[in-house]
Amino acid sequence: MIRWYWTQCGGLLLEEFLVVPRAPGQGRRLLDGLIVLGEPTCIAPVGTHFDIAGREVISIQAKNRLLGMYLMGQALFSRALVRSLGVKSVVSVALCAATDKV
């Protein structure tokens, strides 16, 4: 799903992007994907460090099941974590395999 979405917008795709490193008393936080707009359309090797300060990005969280509060929360808080890295703008996207009536 992430790669399909990325083909729709282009840019540099960073899969499993580390947004918060592990530290004493703190777990690491990964985004399922981060797209850096304005870069050549390609997929970076997992673990690639890329300075996103001042850049326009799309933060992606994905689950291969119904949309739920867990995924919505991940998307909401991921946006805040990415903003703290000094980006110019961030759009947060939640991708899921299905939705429900609500």
N, C-alpha and C positions, 0 to 999 in steps of 0.2 A: 504494500500500500504506500509506503514512504517513497519508494522509487517511482511508482506511478505518479504520485502527486508532484514529485520533483520534476518529472518530464513535462509537466504542465507549466512550470514556472521557470525552469532553467536555473543557472547559477551553480555555485559550488556546494555540493552536498557533503556534509560531515555527519556520518552515522555514529551513533553512540557518543555524542559530543559531551565531554566533561564540563559541566557548568559550575560544579562545586567540588573541589578536591577533598579527599578523606583527610581528616585531621583528628587529633585527640578529642574524643567526645562528640565527633561529627562524622556522619557517613557521607560518602560521595554521592553526588547527584548527576545523573546522566540524562540527556535528552535523547529520545529515539532518533531524532534527526535535526539538523540545523542547516538551513539553506542560506548561503551568503549571496545576496543579489548583486548583480554587476560584475560578477566573476565569470570566467569561461565555464561553460556547462561541462562539469565532470564530477566524478565521485572521488573524494580523497580517501586514502587508506585509513582504516579505523585507527584511532589514536593520534591522528594528525593534530598538531597544535596550530591554531589559526587565530590571530589577534582580530577580534571582531569589533573593537572600539571604533566608534564613528561610522559603522557600516549599517546598512539596511539588511535585516535578517528575518527569516521565518523559523520559528521554533515549532517542532513537530513532536507530538506524543501520539502513539498509535496502540490500539488493541484489536486483536482479531476476534472480537465478540461484540455484543451489544454495547451501545453507549451507556455509560453509567457514571455515578458520582466520582468514582476513583479516577477515571480518565479525564473528566471535566476538571477536577481539582488539580491533576497533574498539569494540564494545559494552562490553567489560571496561574498557578504558582511558578511554573517554568518561565512564563512571561516576566514575572518580577525578578527572577534570578538572572535572566538574560539582560534585563534592563540595567542591573547592577554592574554589568561588565562594560558599560559606557557606549552602548550601541546608539546609532542615530535614530533607528526605529525598529520595532519588533512587532510582528504579527504572530499570534499564537494559534496553532491549528491542532485540533483533535481529530484523528482519523479512526474510524471504527468500521467493522464489517457489517453492522446493521444498526438500525435505530428502533425506537418504540414510539407509541402514540404520543407520549409526552415530549 
